[in-house]
């Protein structure tokens, strides 16, 4: 089985919509897909649950498909969203000096895509 992990760094909704679209598409086509929120994308955590926001419907699909691997501890702390992440039961990733590392994914056979 093919494996892909998408590391999202950018904090704008337009870019993140594509992270969600690609994640859903890959998953629905039999590819083991994960999404990691890193950098500024961690500020979007509350928007994933905003029923009136542009990310909500796609985020709900991604959540149902269990696509979210987790969020970066250092960046979500810096962006002020770590408590939101914990409240929503996101994995807090910190295996690379407080950030979400890529090595474990590569060692597990994942292709890394960054946005």
C-alpha positions as CSV (number, residue, x, y, z in Angstrom):
1,X,0.0,0.0,0.0
2,X,1.2,3.5,-0.8
3,X,1.7,5.9,2.1
4,X,1.7,9.7,2.1
5,X,2.0,12.2,4.8
6,X,1.2,15.8,4.1
7,X,3.0,18.4,6.3
8,X,1.0,21.6,6.2
9,X,3.0,24.7,7.1
10,X,1.1,27.6,5.7
11,X,-1.6,29.3,7.7
12,X,-3.9,30.5,5.0
13,X,-7.3,28.8,4.5
14,X,-7.0,28.7,0.7
15,X,-3.8,26.6,0.9
16,X,-5.2,24.4,3.7
17,X,-8.4,23.6,1.7
18,X,-6.1,22.0,-0.8
19,X,-4.3,20.0,2.0
20,X,-7.8,18.7,3.0
21,X,-8.9,18.0,-0.6
22,X,-5.7,16.1,-1.5
23,X,-5.7,14.2,1.8
24,X,-9.3,13.1,1.2
25,X,-8.7,12.2,-2.4
26,X,-5.6,10.2,-1.6
27,X,-7.4,8.3,1.2
28,X,-10.4,7.6,-0.9
29,X,-8.2,6.1,-3.5
30,X,-6.6,3.5,-1.2
31,X,-3.5,5.5,-0.2
32,X,-2.7,5.5,3.6
33,X,-2.8,9.3,4.1
34,X,-1.9,11.4,7.2
35,X,-1.9,15.2,7.7
36,X,0.4,16.9,10.1
37,X,-0.2,20.6,11.1
38,X,3.2,22.4,11.4
39,X,4.2,26.0,11.4
40,X,1.5,28.6,10.9
41,X,-1.1,26.0,9.9
42,X,-1.5,25.3,13.6
43,X,-3.4,28.6,14.0
44,X,-6.2,27.1,11.8
45,X,-7.2,24.4,14.4
46,X,-10.2,26.4,15.7
47,X,-11.3,27.0,12.0
48,X,-11.6,23.3,11.5
49,X,-14.5,23.3,13.9
50,X,-16.1,26.6,12.9
51,X,-19.4,25.6,11.3
52,X,-19.6,28.9,9.3
53,X,-16.0,28.8,8.1
54,X,-14.6,27.6,4.7
55,X,-12.7,24.6,6.2
56,X,-15.5,23.0,8.2
57,X,-17.1,20.6,5.7
58,X,-13.8,19.3,4.4
59,X,-12.3,19.1,7.9
60,X,-15.2,17.0,9.1
61,X,-14.6,14.6,6.2
62,X,-10.9,14.4,7.0
63,X,-11.7,13.8,10.7
64,X,-14.1,11.0,9.8
65,X,-11.3,9.4,7.7
66,X,-8.8,9.8,10.6
67,X,-6.4,11.7,8.4
68,X,-5.0,14.0,11.1
69,X,-1.8,12.6,12.5
70,X,-1.3,15.5,14.9
71,X,0.0,19.0,15.4
72,X,3.4,20.4,16.2
73,X,3.8,21.1,19.9
74,X,6.2,24.1,19.5
75,X,4.2,25.8,16.7
76,X,0.8,25.3,18.3
77,X,2.2,26.7,21.5
78,X,3.6,29.7,19.6
79,X,0.3,30.2,17.7
80,X,-1.8,29.9,20.9
81,X,-3.7,26.9,19.8
82,X,-2.2,24.0,21.7
83,X,-5.1,24.0,24.2
84,X,-7.6,23.8,21.3
85,X,-5.5,20.9,19.9
86,X,-5.6,19.1,23.2
87,X,-9.3,19.8,23.7
88,X,-10.0,18.3,20.3
89,X,-7.8,15.2,21.1
90,X,-5.2,15.9,18.4
91,X,-1.9,14.1,18.9
92,X,0.7,16.6,20.1
93,X,3.9,15.9,18.1
94,X,7.3,16.9,19.5
95,X,9.8,14.2,18.4
96,X,12.1,16.7,16.7
97,X,13.3,19.2,19.2
98,X,9.7,20.1,20.1
99,X,8.5,20.0,16.5
100,X,6.8,17.2,14.4
101,X,9.6,15.2,12.9
102,X,9.6,13.6,9.4
103,X,12.1,10.8,10.0
104,X,9.6,8.4,11.5
105,X,7.3,8.7,8.6
106,X,10.1,8.1,6.1
107,X,11.3,5.1,8.1
108,X,7.7,3.8,8.0
109,X,7.6,4.1,4.2
110,X,5.7,7.3,3.8
111,X,6.2,9.8,1.0
112,X,6.4,13.3,2.5
113,X,4.5,16.1,0.8
114,X,4.8,19.7,2.1
115,X,2.4,22.6,1.7
